[in-house]
């Protein structure tokens, strides 16, 4: 089953987005249909606003310049691009003497005078109904017995209603002014109103007293569903493919990294770099922390690229075993009074792994070899850890609590595991000389260590100011770049000779 599970993971990642899209299609299609309806209403209103602005200005201006004789001036006005535009299908004059003219040239059949008010105001009506065809808006005005009229072009509404799909909308214009009562212009698919649950948006133009009602129904919903199926499923499929590809890329990377680490173990590529720990009171090197490094040929791999993954995969345990063997081989080169501290994770002490390895190496001198237990990951089997540490302490081995105050255990580990040494993390050391609130944690930690009689080591110390502050507060064991960077044994020997001669050179660690 475990061999098959990786195949199901990318397959699931690929399928989940399309399946979610299918499940959400009814909800999304309704929302998309409503959004399309709102967008269409906005487009209709914007067009009408543009048309009304032109008509409210151009029609009165044109009317004011008519001579009402159908002469050259009147014909020029009727056909002027300024007035005869996309909003007007045709315009004309019907003179008091019975003659007339129009944008087409000759006079059109006379408008019936019945019902046409004699007031000089503009009025709105419609063209005569014939053979169940759509009527168009007719605007007219009378001056001294003469009549000017304009037939407005309604094709714009059909053009707007045909997108994004045919027969998806139905539009009604109702004129509410008392003099225009009953003036009604329908456009589009009138069957939408007869559906069970059509969508409707209502708007009103108070200046012109026109009510606009826009309807949409099943046709628009079907279109919305088709768009979601087409675009949504493609997008969801692309997202699923991307997730699956990312999973495989990450899996292959992690598998390749794991393979590289395993090959590194087989080739014994994991080595210690030593960082000196100095007593600031007499500048004496008392010991070293051994830091794990990966030497691949002539290249050093940065610890940040593999330590966390090695811990997650359990590879840090054999790496530390290999590191410990190298340290034990290096100890005779160091001064007899100097010790080396080795980092451990919970897995080393939750079982007899460390004790077994020390026994296999003939129980190295506890004065030369100490251990640091990190707080980064919690100890899951605290009882087993307590028993292991107690057994090793009986043989004289010492344990320090590394990165004190930054992880899971803290004071509980000190109490339950019987640890009597702590290392003050660089995060707190960096607060020296600043207003950082964590400085109070540093001071409290030092006060606790002094009162409890604990050995304290400050790590990550980089400046003389930090050394002096720690010295004034009773912390004298210093580890950090202020004295030396981590270095391989070959460079450590050179550094130690220079240190003993009073020099302060400290070879650089590229990582």
N, C-alpha and C positions, 0 to 999 in steps of 0.2 A: 504493500500500500504506500509506503514511504517513497518507493521508487516512482510511483505514478503521480503522486501529489504535485510535483512541480509542473506537470503538464496541465493539470486541472486549474492551477492558479492563473496562468496567463489566459487560458481559455475562458475562465470566469471573468477575468478583467476585461477581456474583449467583449463578452456577451452582456455584461451588466449594463453599460450605457444604452445600447439599443433596446434591451428589455425594459429599462426604466422609461425610455422614450415612448415605447409602445403602451406601457401602463399609464403614462401621463398624457397620452395623445388626446383623450376626450377633454380633459381639463385645459390642456394647452390650445387645442383647436378652438374651444369656446372663447378663450382669452384673445387668441389671434384674430378670430372673426370680429369680436367686439372692437379690437384695435383697428382693424381694416375699416370697419364702419365709422369709427371716430375720425380716422384719417380722411375718408371720403367726405364726411360732413365738413371737415375743415377746408378741403379743397373746393367744395361747392361754395362755401361761404366766402372764401377768399376771392373766387372768381366773381361772385355777385357784388362783393364790395368794390372790386375794380370796375365792373360795369356800371354800378350805380354812381360812382364818382365821375365817370366820363359822361354819363347821361345827364346827371344833375347839373353839369357845367356846360357840355357841348350843345345839347338840345335847346336850352333857353338862348344860348349865344347865337345859334343858327337861326332860330325863330326871329330874333331881334333884327336880323339883317335881310330878311326876305322882303322883296318889293311887291310880291304877290301879283306878278304879271307874267310869270313863266318865261321871262326874257333871259338874256345871256347871264345876268347876275344871279338870278334864281337857279338856273341850271348849273352854274359854276358852284354855287353853294350846295346844291343837292349832291353833286358828285365830288366835292372837295374831300381829299383823304383825311382832312382834319375832322370831318363830321361823318363821312361815309366809311365806316370801319367795320371790323369783324363783329361788332355788337349789333349792327343794323343790317337787316336783310334788304330792305328797300325803304325809300322815303318819297313823299310826294306832296303836291299842293292841289287842292280842289278850290278853284276860284269862285267868287260870288256870281260871276257871269255864266257859270256852268262849264267852263273849260278847265283844263288842268295840265299838269306835267308831273314827271316822277324821275327817279334815278335811272329808269329804263328808257326815258325819253318821252314817249307818248303818255297821255293821261291814262290812268287805270279806271276801271268801272267806278262810277261815283259811289262814295259811301252813303249809305242810307242816312238821311238827316234825322230820322226818327230816333229819339233817345239821346242825341248828341247835345249836351248842354250848350247854352249860348254864352256862358261865362267865359272870361279870358283865361281861366286856369287850365293847367294841364290835366288831362284825364287818361285813364287807362281802361282799355277794353280788350277784346280778343278778336282775332279774325273769325270769319263766319265758319261754323262747323259744316263740313261736307264729307259724306261717305265715311264717317267714323274715323276721320284722320285727326291728328293732333292739331289743336288751335295754337296760334302764336300770339304773343303779347302785342297789342296795338296801343301806341301812345299818340294822342292828338291834342290840338289846341286850336281855338277859333280866334281870328283877328279880323274885325270889320267885315264880317260875312264870309271871309275866306277861311279855309280849313287846311292846316298843315298836319301831316300824319307820318308816323314812323312805325314800321313793323320790325320788331326786335328779333334777332336771330337766336333760335333755341337750340341750334345744333351743338353748342358747347356742352349742354347738359348731357346729351347722348354720348359725346366723346368721353366725358368724365365718368359716366355710369358704365361704360364698356370695360373699364379697367378696375381691378386686375382680372376680372372674369365677366363674361357675358351673362345677362339675366340674373345678376347677383344683387341688384339694387332696384328699389322703387322709390321715386321722388314725387312729392306733391308740393305745389305752391298754392296757398290759400290767401287771398287778399281780404283783409279784415276791416278795411275802411268802409264806413256805411255806404258811400257812393259806389263802392266796388263789391258790394256784397254778392256772393255767389260766383265771383271770378276765381276760376279754379284751373290749374294747369298740372296734369299728371305726366310723368315721364318714367320710362323704364318698364320693368316686369311687374305688371299690376297684380299678378297671381300671388305675389309674396304676401300681400295683405290677407289672403284667404288661408294661409298656413296656420297651424295650431299655435305655435309660439314664435312669432317673428320678433326680431329685435327692432327697436325704433328709437330714433333720436329726433327731438323736437327743438327748433330754434325759432326765434322771432326777431324781426327787424322793426324796432319801434318807429324809426323815421319814415319808412315807407309802408308800414302796417302790413307786412307780409310775413306769413307763417310758413316755415319750411319744415317738412316732415320727411325724414329719410328712413327707409325700411330695408331690412335684409333678413334672409331666412336660411333655409336648408342649402341652397346653392352656394352661398358664401361659406357656410360651415364645411361643406364638402371640399370647397377649394382650400380652406384653411387646413383641413386634414391632409389633403394631398400635398400641400406645401410642407407640412410637418413631416409627413412620411418621406418626402423627397429630400428636403434639406436637413431635417432633424435626424433622420436615420443615417444619412451620410455623415453628418457631423458626429453623431453618437458612435457610428462605426469607426470613424477616424480617431475619436477619443479613445475608444476601446483598443484600437490597434496601437495607439501611442502608449497607453498604459501597459499593454502586453509587451511592447518593445522595451519600454523602460524597465519592466520587471526582468525580462531576459537579460538586458544589458547589465542591470545591477547584479543579477544572479551570476552571470558569467564573470563579471568583475570580481565578485566576492569569492566565487569558486576558484578563479585564477589566483586571487590573492592568497586564498587558503592553500592552494597548491604550491605557490611560491614559498609560503611560510614553512610548509612541510618539507619542501626541498632544502630550505635554509637550515632546518633542524638536522636533516640528514647530512648536510655538508658542514655542520657546526659553524654556521655563519654568525651566530649571536654571541657577542663579546661584551665585556664590561668596559665602560668608561668610568674613571674615578674622579670624583670632585672632592677636594680636600675640605676638612672641617678644622677650623683654626680656633684656638683659645685666644681671645683678643687681649687677655691680660698679659700674656707673655709671648704671643705670636708663635706658639708652638702648634705644629700639626698633630692633632690627637687621633685623627682617623679619616675615613673616606666613606662617601656613599657610592656604591656601585650602581651605575645606571645602565640599563639594557640598550644596546645598540645593535643594528643589523648591518653587517659589513658584507656587501655584495660585490665581490671583486675589488675594484678600487673605489667604489662608491659607497657612501653611507646613506642608508634609508632613514628619512626623518621619523622619529618615534611616533609623531602624531598621525602618521599614515597607517600604522599597523598595530600599535599597542592596544587600543580599544577593541579592535576586531579580534586580536589574539585572545584577549580576555573573554570576549563573548563566545568564541569558539572553543575555549578551554585549552588553547595552545600555549597560553602564558605559563602553564604549569611545567611542561617539558622544556620550555625556553628558560625558565628560572633554574631548572635542574642543570641545564647545560651551562648557564651563567655561573651557578655555584661551583661547578667543577673547574671553570676557568679561574674563578676567584681563589679557590683553594690552591691552585697551581701558582698563582701570583703572590700569595701571602709571604713566602720566604724572601721575596725581593724587598718587601717593606720592612721598616724598622720594627723591632719586637714590641715596642710599646704602642704601635699604631694598629687600630682595628678597622675592619671593613663592615659596613652595614648593607644588608641585602633587602630589597623590597619584596614583600609577600602580598598575595591576595588571599581572600577567605579560604579558597580551596586548598591552600597549603596547610592550614591548621584545623580545618574541619574534619580531617582524617589524618592518619599517622604518616602522611606522605613525607613531610619535612623530617620527622623523627627517623623514618626509615632511611632516608638519604644520608643524614648525618651519621647514623650508625654504620652505613655501608662505607663511609669515609673515615671510620675509626674515631668518631666523636672529636672533630677539630676543636682547638682551644677556644672556650667561650670568651677569653680575653681578646682574641683576635677576630672573632666573628659574631656580629649582632644582627638583629633583624628589625625591619620596619613594616608595620602592618598599616596598610592604607585604609582610610575611611570611605574611599570613593564608592565601593560596593558594600552592601550590608553583609554581615555574617548571618547566614540562614540557620546554621546548626550551632547555636551558642554553647550548648552543653558540651558538644564534642570539641569545640575550640578551647573552652575552659580547661578541659582535661588535657589536651595536647600541650597548651602553653604551660600548664602546671608541671607536666612531666619534663618539659625542656628546661623550665626554670630550676627544677631540682638538680639538673645537670650543670647549672650555672649560666645558661644562655639568657641574654637580655633582649627584651622587645621594646621598641619605641612605637608610639602612635603617630603615624605620619599625617601631614595635612590637618593637624588638630583643629577642630572647630568648623571644618568645611564639609563634612560628610554626615554619615548616619550615626556613628557610635558615640563619639565624644566622651563625656563623663561616664556614661554607662559602661563603655569598654574599659576605661581606667579602673572602675570599681569591680566589674565582674571578671575581667581577665587578669587583674593584678599587674597591670603595666605601670611602670614607674618613670618612664621617660616620654617626653612629648617633643614633637617638632612643630615649631610655629610656622605656619604657611606664609609664603611670599605675599599672598593677598593682604595679610595684616601688616607685614613688614613695610609694604609700599605706602601705608598710611602715615608713616613717620614723617613729620614736617609738613603735613597737610591738615585740612579741616575735615577730612573724611570721618563720618560717624563710626566707621569700623575701628578707628583708633582706640575707642573706648573698649572694644572687644579685645584688642591687643593688650591694653593695660590690665584688663580683668584676667586675661589668660596668664600673664606674667605673675600677677599677684597670687593667683591660685597655685601656680607652679611653685613659687617661693614658699608659700604657706604650707604646701603639701610636701616640701622637700624633694621635688622632682627635678631630674636633670632635664634641662631645656636646651634645644638647639634651634636657632633661627635660620631658616633657609631662604634663599632668594635675596640675600643681602647684596646691594649693589653700590652703596655709597658709604663714605666714611661717616657722614652724619648719622646714618642708620646704625653703624657700629657703635658710635659714641652714645646714642640714645639707649640702645640695648644694654650697653655696659653700665650706664648710670642706673638702669632699672634691674640689674642683676642677671642679665642674660649674657654669657660670655662665649659660648660655643657658637661660632659663626660659619655658615656655609653660603657661598654665593660668589658672584662675579667680582665682588670687591677684592677677593683674594685670588680666585682661580675659576676657570671654566672646567666642565668635565673633559677629561682627556684620556687617551689610551695609555697603557702602562709604559710604553716607550717614551712618550712625552712627559708622563708623570715623573719618571726618574730624573729627567733633565730639569723639570720644574723644581723638584725637591732639592736637587743640588744647588740650584740658583737661590732657592729660599733659604737654605742653610747658610749660604754665603751673604745673605742680606739683600739679594736682588728681588725684584717684584715682577719679573716677567711672567706672563701667564699665557701659554700657547692657546690659540683660538680653536674652538670647536665649531666646525662648519654647521653643526645642527644644534 
